[in-house]
Amino acid sequence: MKKILFFIICLLPFYADCQIYNNPFLNISPDSSLQPRKDLELGSSYDLSSSALNSGFYHALLYEDSISANAKNGVLQNLKSQNSLGLAMHNDVYYSWKSKYPNTQFYFDLASRVQASSTFSPDVYKLLLFGNAQFANQTAEISGAKFNDNVYETFQFGLYHIFKNADGGSFILGGGIGLVAGTSYAHVDVPRGSLYTSQYGDSAAIDLKMSAKFANVFADPSALQAAFEGIGASLNIFGAYQFRNNDILRFQVADLGFISWFNGVKSLEIDGKTSSTGAAITATNGTFTVGNYALFFDSLGGKFTNLPTIGSYTSVLPFQVRLMYNKYFSPSFTMALAGEYINDDMPIPEISLSANKSFGKLSVRLGFSAFGYSPYAITAGLEYQISRRISIMLGSRHIEEFIPSSSSYGQGYYFSLKWKQW
């Protein structure tokens, strides 16, 4: 898993979560006079957040040869009864153009998305990072553990229209339908689970109820042309209302759809108890080694069942819901209150508040977010108008990770390059 995460994050820098600030569907102006004739945007962002794992752990996991004891122990104080982890990466190419119909724009959008999440107890973390020796004559609780992984690509076509109200306000309503190509899928749910290790580590017993499904989980996300294992469809619905005082309320529901996996899905259902003796297990940075005097899931799993292949399976996409209210104070200063919910075991929606100040061609954004997958985050970004047609945006969703001695629960960035023809 360490190598997989390192590969994805380091070699695919333009995978990202198309979130609030660089999302083209949340930045369309309801003012018809401000609509460009053509609009091309290349967007990217990446977010890795957790309620327990911190920046020291992420750095060791992704950029060092091994996870030090300090990095592993630094997480222990953050662990609660259940902990969350979310990873979102998304690459987006958006193009829109004016149609012959008044106040109507057409668009197409090509995107790749990696969306993963995990829910885990403190004992699950300790087993994965330290092994089960510390649980001698004890029972490790793994109930409630979950893991989800969705990798897919979408090609979407749609339109939006600008409406005028009699009271002077205006609003946008738009939508599109997309063709979805599934690359890989995984879903693991452990509603009941415990592992008992004997006092001397020479035997172990497991009580487990688990449901798991896998499709092409070892696919290389960079080899998209050879990795499609399913096909589906999705909807994208968005809109914005501009009040007479120039404030704007925006919304979006994205990736509302499904994937049908046509090349078979590995399915595993376990509900029972088993025990074994004579095989040892230790863990180093999440890599298990079987030794002489204890055991773990490697030697236990085969006693339950094998992995049968089923002909087809349809999974639901991890749709996202976003709301944003832009408060207009002056042409050079605005504030935004936003919320985002990802239907991927996100405990509660993420709420963010940010301020944007323009200094001629340069705009600066600073904000704060809470909830979601992590307790908090400090966001900061810059946008520079290179010319009348071209602008560039770059920012971080977790600027606190760059502050010495700070406790950061995530890391991430967002980027976009825009070209508009008026």
Secondary structure, DSSP 8 states (H G I E B T S, - for coil): -HHHHHHHHHH-TT-----STT-GGGS--S-GGG--SEEEEEEEEEEEEESS--HHHHHHHHHSSS--HHHHHHHHTT--SSEEEEEEEEEEEEEEEE-SSTTEEEEEEEEEEEEEEEEE-HHHHHHHHH-SGGGBTEEEE-TTEEEEEEEEEEEEEEEEEEEE-TTS-EEEEEEEEEEEEEEEEEEEEEEEEEEEE-TTSSEEEEEEEEEEEEESTT--TT-GGGT--EEEEEEEEEEEEE-TTS-EEEEEEEEEEEEEETT-EEEEEEEEEEEEES-EEEEETTEEEEESS---HHHHHTTT----EES-EEEE---EEEEEEEEEEETTEEEEEEEEEETTT-SS-EEEEEEEEEETTEEEEEEEEEETTSSEEEEEEEEEE-SSSEEEEEEES-GGGGSTT---SEEEEEEEEEEEE-
